[in-house]
Amino acid sequence: MTEKLTPAVIEWMISMSRELGGALTIEEALHIILEHIKNHCPHQTLAALVVSENSNNLTIRNSRNLSYSYIKNFTRPARGSVIDRLLMKHEYVFFNDLSPSHAAYPEVKLENDFSHVCLVPIIQNQRAIGYLHCDRGASCPPFTDNEAKELLLIGYLIGQQIAKHELIFLTRHLARIDEASKALKYHAFLEQYQREAARARTYGNPLTLMLFSVDNYTQYVTTSGVAAGHALLEEIFQLIHSSVREMDIVGRFAADEFIVCLSGMNSPEAAKTMENIRDVVQKQTALYSGTPILVSGAAMTFLRKEDLNLPLEQIFAKLGSGLMLARKQGQNQIVSV
């Protein structure tokens, strides 16, 4: 294939690859690729379609000259005589002067009517995960075999970019997630908390921080082992996470401590949430481990903008003092500071 590439095509590919080096997301990478195709290859419609792993249906990941409503509502089974050639056999396919009455026409047509169409598989790790669609109207020239091969190269390039950015996303995700509990690591929690605090200062909304300690964690690890202790931490994180709203943030603060940020929640609501978390953890862990796990907690609610200007060291010191006070009162206690 490469010996048939012209110097102009090689320069085009190099220019595109250079620009892709600065892409931070797969959407940005696809935007760069489709813009380069648009400037190099005559077309009416361009679209990168991928197969959803959950439904095995095709969705449009990025496109040119398709309406937002069409993209939003588009879904199509990833099967058919033409689609199978792309996804199963990794072949490129192009039709020139294709009649709307031809069996392949409705299978490959997107929003716009066309006369010529070229489809190439998107290959990721030797597996077709979708295809690139390029069609033309009657006023445009028909596709050639060399053009199809050039687009096939782009299909491989898109697959590599998707794999690259999926790996980057996974790496970033793992760097932010505590391996034992699956909660956010402290620094990842802090980053999100600071965004929420800035939003609360801007709009004058209340914000609550909660610090929980697993009272009998050390005893549990001593009798059940480290692996069981990690499994218990994950169970407690899931119970806390399911007891708060989707918008709330849960992180691991220390070996046996979790920290929670509740946006827009006042003191009475926060106190009720704390009690619910404590009761849910005690009840559900008894079913999970056979032994009720008790948690103590301290909550601090910021009602005024100026309260959120306190240095983090002071905020965490107050929460820590509150947690110590709760522990002095016995296990399974909660306090507000």
VEXDRENVO-572839 format. One record per residue (C-alpha): residue number from 1; residue in one letter; y, x, z. Coordinates in Angstrom, 1 decimal. Layout:
<nodes>
NODE  resi  resn      c2      c1      c3
NODE   NUM     A       Y       X       Z
...
</nodes>
This chain:
<nodes>
NODE  resi  resn      c2      c1      c3
NODE     1     M     0.0     0.0     0.0
NODE     2     T     2.5     2.7     1.0
NODE     3     E     2.3     4.6    -2.3
NODE     4     K     3.8     1.5    -4.1
NODE     5     L     6.8     1.3    -1.7
NODE     6     T    10.1     2.2    -3.4
NODE     7     P    12.6     4.5    -1.8
NODE     8     A    14.9     1.4    -1.2
NODE     9     V    12.1    -0.4     0.7
NODE    10     I    11.3     2.7     2.8
NODE    11     E    15.0     3.0     3.7
NODE    12     W    15.1    -0.7     4.5
NODE    13     M    12.1    -0.3     6.9
NODE    14     I    13.6     2.8     8.5
NODE    15     S    16.9     1.0     9.1
NODE    16     M    15.1    -2.0    10.6
NODE    17     S    12.9     0.2    12.9
NODE    18     R    16.0     2.1    14.2
NODE    19     E    17.7    -1.2    15.1
NODE    20     L    14.6    -2.5    16.8
NODE    21     G    14.7     0.4    19.1
NODE    22     G    17.6    -1.2    20.9
NODE    23     A    16.0    -4.7    21.2
NODE    24     L    15.6    -5.8    24.8
NODE    25     T    13.5    -8.9    24.2
NODE    26     I    11.1   -10.2    21.7
NODE    27     E    13.7   -12.9    20.6
NODE    28     E    16.2   -10.2    19.9
NODE    29     A    13.6    -8.2    18.0
NODE    30     L    12.7   -11.2    15.9
NODE    31     H    16.3   -11.9    15.2
NODE    32     I    16.8    -8.3    13.9
NODE    33     I    13.7    -8.5    11.7
NODE    34     L    14.6   -11.9    10.2
NODE    35     E    18.1   -10.7     9.5
NODE    36     H    16.8    -7.7     7.7
NODE    37     I    14.4    -9.9     5.6
NODE    38     K    17.2   -12.3     4.9
NODE    39     N    19.3    -9.4     3.4
NODE    40     H    16.5    -7.9     1.5
NODE    41     C    14.3   -10.7     0.3
NODE    42     P    15.5   -13.8    -1.6
NODE    43     H    14.5   -16.9     0.4
NODE    44     Q    15.3   -20.5     1.3
NODE    45     T    13.4   -20.6     4.6
NODE    46     L    12.2   -17.9     6.9
NODE    47     A    10.1   -18.5    10.0
NODE    48     A     7.8   -16.7    12.4
NODE    49     L     5.1   -19.0    13.6
NODE    50     V     2.7   -18.2    16.5
NODE    51     V    -0.4   -19.8    17.9
NODE    52     S    -0.1   -21.2    21.4
NODE    53     E    -2.9   -19.9    23.5
NODE    54     N    -3.0   -23.2    25.5
NODE    55     S    -3.1   -25.7    22.7
NODE    56     N    -4.2   -23.6    19.7
NODE    57     N    -1.3   -25.2    17.8
NODE    58     L     1.4   -23.4    15.8
NODE    59     T     5.0   -23.3    17.1
NODE    60     I     8.1   -21.7    15.5
NODE    61     R     9.2   -18.6    17.5
NODE    62     N    12.2   -17.8    15.3
NODE    63     S    13.6   -18.9    12.0
NODE    64     R    16.4   -19.1     9.4
NODE    65     N    17.6   -22.3     7.8
NODE    66     L    15.6   -24.7     9.9
NODE    67     S    17.3   -27.3    12.1
NODE    68     Y    17.1   -27.1    15.9
NODE    69     S    15.6   -30.6    16.1
NODE    70     Y    12.9   -29.7    13.6
NODE    71     I    12.0   -26.5    15.5
NODE    72     K    12.0   -28.3    18.8
NODE    73     N     9.6   -31.0    17.7
NODE    74     F     7.4   -28.8    15.4
NODE    75     T     3.8   -28.5    16.3
NODE    76     R     0.9   -28.1    13.9
NODE    77     P    -2.9   -27.4    14.3
NODE    78     A    -3.7   -23.8    13.5
NODE    79     R    -6.3   -24.7    10.9
NODE    80     G    -6.6   -25.5     7.3
NODE    81     S    -7.8   -23.8     4.1
NODE    82     V    -4.7   -21.6     3.8
NODE    83     I    -4.1   -21.1     7.5
NODE    84     D    -7.7   -19.9     7.9
NODE    85     R    -7.2   -17.3     5.3
NODE    86     L    -4.2   -16.0     7.2
NODE    87     L    -5.6   -16.2    10.8
NODE    88     M    -9.3   -15.6    10.2
NODE    89     K    -9.4   -13.3     7.2
NODE    90     H    -6.0   -11.6     7.7
NODE    91     E    -5.1   -12.2     4.1
NODE    92     Y    -1.6   -12.7     2.6
NODE    93     V    -1.1   -15.7     0.4
NODE    94     F     1.6   -16.7    -2.0
NODE    95     F     2.0   -19.6    -4.4
NODE    96     N     4.5   -19.9    -7.2
NODE    97     D     5.6   -23.2    -8.8
NODE    98     L     3.5   -25.0    -6.2
NODE    99     S     3.5   -28.8    -6.8
NODE   100     P     4.0   -31.1    -3.9
NODE   101     S     0.8   -32.9    -5.0
NODE   102     H    -1.2   -29.7    -4.4
NODE   103     A    -3.5   -29.8    -1.3
NODE   104     A    -1.9   -26.6     0.0
NODE   105     Y     1.7   -27.9    -0.1
NODE   106     P     1.7   -30.2     3.0
NODE   107     E    -0.3   -27.6     4.9
NODE   108     V     2.3   -24.9     4.6
NODE   109     K     5.5   -26.9     4.1
NODE   110     L     8.1   -26.7     6.8
NODE   111     E    11.4   -28.7     6.8
NODE   112     N    12.6   -27.9     3.3
NODE   113     D    11.0   -28.7     0.0
NODE   114     F    10.2   -25.5    -2.0
NODE   115     S     8.8   -24.2    -5.3
NODE   116     H     7.5   -20.7    -4.2
NODE   117     V     6.1   -19.7    -0.8
NODE   118     C     4.6   -16.5     0.7
NODE   119     L     2.7   -16.4     3.9
NODE   120     V     1.5   -13.2     5.7
NODE   121     P    -0.4   -12.9     9.0
NODE   122     I     1.2   -11.5    12.2
NODE   123     I    -1.3    -9.0    13.5
NODE   124     Q    -1.3    -7.9    17.2
NODE   125     N    -4.1    -5.6    18.4
NODE   126     Q    -6.2    -6.4    15.3
NODE   127     R    -5.9   -10.1    15.9
NODE   128     A    -3.8   -12.6    13.9
NODE   129     I    -1.6   -14.5    16.4
NODE   130     G     0.5   -16.4    13.8
NODE   131     Y     2.1   -15.9    10.4
NODE   132     L     5.4   -15.2     8.7
NODE   133     H     6.6   -18.0     6.3
NODE   134     C     9.0   -17.3     3.5
NODE   135     D     9.7   -19.9     0.8
NODE   136     R    12.1   -20.2    -2.2
NODE   137     G    13.6   -23.0    -4.3
NODE   138     A    13.2   -23.3    -8.0
NODE   139     S    16.3   -21.4    -8.7
NODE   140     C    14.9   -18.3    -7.0
NODE   141     P    12.4   -15.9    -8.7
NODE   142     P     8.7   -16.3    -8.0
NODE   143     F     7.0   -14.0    -5.5
NODE   144     T     5.2   -10.8    -6.7
NODE   145     D     2.2    -9.1    -5.2
NODE   146     N     4.4    -6.1    -4.1
NODE   147     E     6.8    -8.5    -2.3
NODE   148     A     3.9   -10.1    -0.5
NODE   149     K     2.7    -6.6     0.6
NODE   150     E     6.1    -5.7     1.9
NODE   151     L     6.2    -8.9     4.0
NODE   152     L     2.7    -8.1     5.2
NODE   153     L     4.1    -4.8     6.6
NODE   154     I     6.7    -7.0     8.4
NODE   155     G     3.9    -9.1     9.8
NODE   156     Y     2.3    -6.0    11.3
NODE   157     L     5.7    -4.9    12.6
NODE   158     I     6.3    -8.3    14.3
NODE   159     G     2.9    -8.1    15.9
NODE   160     Q     3.7    -4.7    17.3
NODE   161     Q     7.1    -5.9    18.6
NODE   162     I     5.5    -8.9    20.4
NODE   163     A     2.8    -6.6    22.0
NODE   164     K     5.5    -4.1    23.0
NODE   165     H     7.8    -6.7    24.7
NODE   166     E     4.9    -8.5    26.3
NODE   167     L     3.9    -5.1    27.9
NODE   168     I     7.5    -4.5    29.0
NODE   169     F     7.7    -8.0    30.5
NODE   170     L     4.4    -7.5    32.3
NODE   171     T     5.4    -4.0    33.6
NODE   172     R     8.8    -5.4    34.9
NODE   173     H     7.0    -8.4    36.5
NODE   174     L     4.5    -6.2    38.2
NODE   175     A     7.3    -3.9    39.5
NODE   176     R     8.9    -6.9    41.1
NODE   177     I     5.8    -8.5    42.6
NODE   178     D     4.1    -7.4    45.8
NODE   179     E     0.5    -6.6    45.0
NODE   180     A    -1.0    -7.9    48.3
NODE   181     S     0.9   -11.2    48.7
NODE   182     K     2.1   -11.9    45.2
NODE   183     A     5.6   -12.6    46.6
NODE   184     L     8.7   -10.8    45.3
NODE   185     K     9.1    -7.3    46.6
NODE   186     Y    12.0    -6.8    49.0
NODE   187     H    14.4    -5.2    46.3
NODE   188     A    13.5    -7.9    43.8
NODE   189     F    14.2   -10.6    46.4
NODE   190     L    17.5    -8.9    47.3
NODE   191     E    18.6    -8.9    43.7
NODE   192     Q    18.0   -12.6    43.3
NODE   193     Y    19.5   -13.4    46.7
NODE   194     Q    22.7   -11.6    45.8
NODE   195     R    23.0   -13.8    42.7
NODE   196     E    22.5   -16.9    44.8
NODE   197     A    25.1   -15.7    47.4
NODE   198     A    27.6   -15.1    44.7
NODE   199     R    27.1   -18.6    43.3
NODE   200     A    27.4   -20.1    46.8
NODE   201     R    30.7   -18.2    47.3
NODE   202     T    32.0   -19.4    44.0
NODE   203     Y    31.2   -23.1    44.4
NODE   204     G    31.4   -23.3    48.2
NODE   205     N    27.7   -24.4    48.6
NODE   206     P    25.7   -23.8    51.8
NODE   207     L    22.9   -21.2    51.7
NODE   208     T    20.1   -20.6    54.2
NODE   209     L    18.0   -17.5    54.8
NODE   210     M    14.7   -17.8    56.7
NODE   211     L    12.6   -15.0    58.1
NODE   212     F     8.9   -15.7    59.0
NODE   213     S     6.5   -13.6    60.9
NODE   214     V     2.7   -14.1    60.9
NODE   215     D     2.0   -14.0    64.6
NODE   216     N    -1.6   -13.1    64.7
NODE   217     Y    -1.8   -11.1    61.5
NODE   218     T    -2.8    -7.8    63.1
NODE   219     Q    -5.6    -9.4    65.1
NODE   220     Y    -6.8   -11.1    61.9
NODE   221     V    -6.9    -7.9    60.0
NODE   222     T    -8.7    -6.1    62.9
NODE   223     T   -11.5    -8.7    62.9
NODE   224     S   -11.6    -9.6    59.2
NODE   225     G   -10.6    -6.4    57.3
NODE   226     V    -7.7    -5.3    55.1
NODE   227     A    -8.9    -7.1    52.0
NODE   228     A    -9.1   -10.4    53.9
NODE   229     G    -5.7    -9.7    55.3
NODE   230     H    -4.2    -9.3    51.9
NODE   231     A    -5.9   -12.5    50.7
NODE   232     L    -4.4   -14.3    53.8
NODE   233     L    -0.9   -13.0    52.9
NODE   234     E    -1.3   -14.4    49.4
NODE   235     E    -2.5   -17.8    50.8
NODE   236     I     0.6   -17.9    53.1
NODE   237     F     2.9   -17.0    50.3
NODE   238     Q     1.5   -19.8    48.1
NODE   239     L     1.9   -22.3    51.0
NODE   240     I     5.5   -21.3    51.6
NODE   241     H     6.2   -21.4    47.9
NODE   242     S     4.7   -24.8    47.5
NODE   243     S     6.7   -26.0    50.5
NODE   244     V    10.1   -25.2    49.0
NODE   245     R    11.8   -26.1    45.8
NODE   246     E    11.3   -24.3    42.5
NODE   247     M    14.8   -22.9    42.7
NODE   248     D    14.2   -21.3    46.1
NODE   249     I    13.3   -17.6    46.4
NODE   250     V    10.4   -16.2    48.5
NODE   251     G     9.9   -12.5    49.1
NODE   252     R     7.8   -10.2    51.3
NODE   253     F    10.1    -8.6    53.9
NODE   254     A     7.7    -6.4    55.9
NODE   255     A     4.0    -6.0    56.5
NODE   256     D     3.6    -9.4    58.1
NODE   257     E     7.0   -11.0    57.3
NODE   258     F     8.3   -13.2    54.5
NODE   259     I    11.9   -14.0    53.7
NODE   260     V    13.1   -17.2    52.0
NODE   261     C    16.4   -18.1    50.4
NODE   262     L    17.3   -21.8    50.2
NODE   263     S    20.4   -22.6    48.0
NODE   264     G    22.6   -25.6    48.7
NODE   265     M    20.7   -26.5    52.0
NODE   266     N    22.5   -27.2    55.2
NODE   267     S    21.3   -26.5    58.8
NODE   268     P    19.5   -29.8    59.5
NODE   269     E    17.7   -29.7    56.1
NODE   270     A    16.8   -26.0    56.7
NODE   271     A    15.4   -26.7    60.1
NODE   272     K    13.2   -29.5    58.7
NODE   273     T    12.0   -27.2    56.0
NODE   274     M    11.2   -24.5    58.5
NODE   275     E     9.1   -26.9    60.6
NODE   276     N     7.3   -28.1    57.6
NODE   277     I     6.4   -24.5    56.5
NODE   278     R     5.2   -23.7    60.0
NODE   279     D     3.0   -26.8    60.2
NODE   280     V     1.6   -26.4    56.7
NODE   281     V     0.7   -22.8    57.3
NODE   282     Q    -1.1   -23.6    60.5
NODE   283     K    -3.0   -26.5    59.1
NODE   284     Q    -4.0   -25.1    55.7
NODE   285     T    -4.9   -21.6    56.9
NODE   286     A    -7.3   -23.2    59.4
NODE   287     L    -9.1   -24.7    56.4
NODE   288     Y    -8.9   -21.4    54.5
NODE   289     S    -9.9   -18.9    57.1
NODE   290     G   -11.5   -21.0    59.9
NODE   291     T    -8.8   -19.8    62.2
NODE   292     P    -5.3   -21.4    62.5
NODE   293     I    -2.7   -18.8    61.5
NODE   294     L     0.6   -19.1    63.5
NODE   295     V     4.0   -18.2    62.2
NODE   296     S     7.3   -17.8    64.0
NODE   297     G    10.6   -18.0    62.2
NODE   298     A    14.4   -17.7    62.3
NODE   299     A    16.9   -19.3    60.1
NODE   300     M    20.5   -18.5    59.4
NODE   301     T    22.7   -21.0    57.4
NODE   302     F    26.0   -20.0    55.7
NODE   303     L    28.4   -22.9    55.5
NODE   304     R    31.6   -21.1    54.8
NODE   305     K    32.4   -18.7    52.0
NODE   306     E    33.5   -16.0    54.4
NODE   307     D    30.2   -16.1    56.2
NODE   308     L    28.6   -14.8    53.0
NODE   309     N    30.8   -11.7    53.1
NODE   310     L    28.9   -10.3    56.1
NODE   311     P    27.2    -7.0    55.2
NODE   312     L    23.5    -7.4    54.5
NODE   313     E    22.7    -5.1    57.4
NODE   314     Q    24.4    -7.5    59.8
NODE   315     I    22.7   -10.5    58.3
NODE   316     F    19.2    -9.0    58.5
NODE   317     A    19.9    -7.7    62.1
NODE   318     K    20.8   -11.3    63.2
NODE   319     L    17.7   -12.7    61.5
NODE   320     G    15.6   -10.0    63.1
NODE   321     S    17.1   -10.8    66.6
NODE   322     G    16.4   -14.4    66.0
NODE   323     L    12.8   -13.7    65.1
NODE   324     M    12.4   -11.6    68.3
NODE   325     L    13.8   -14.5    70.3
NODE   326     A    11.3   -16.9    68.7
NODE   327     R     8.4   -14.5    69.6
NODE   328     K     9.6   -14.2    73.2
NODE   329     Q     9.3   -18.0    73.5
NODE   330     G     5.6   -17.7    72.4
NODE   331     Q     3.7   -18.0    69.1
NODE   332     N     4.5   -20.6    66.4
NODE   333     Q     8.1   -20.9    67.4
NODE   334     I    11.2   -21.3    65.2
NODE   335     V    14.9   -20.8    66.0
NODE   336     S    18.3   -21.0    64.3
NODE   337     V    20.8   -18.2    64.6
</nodes>
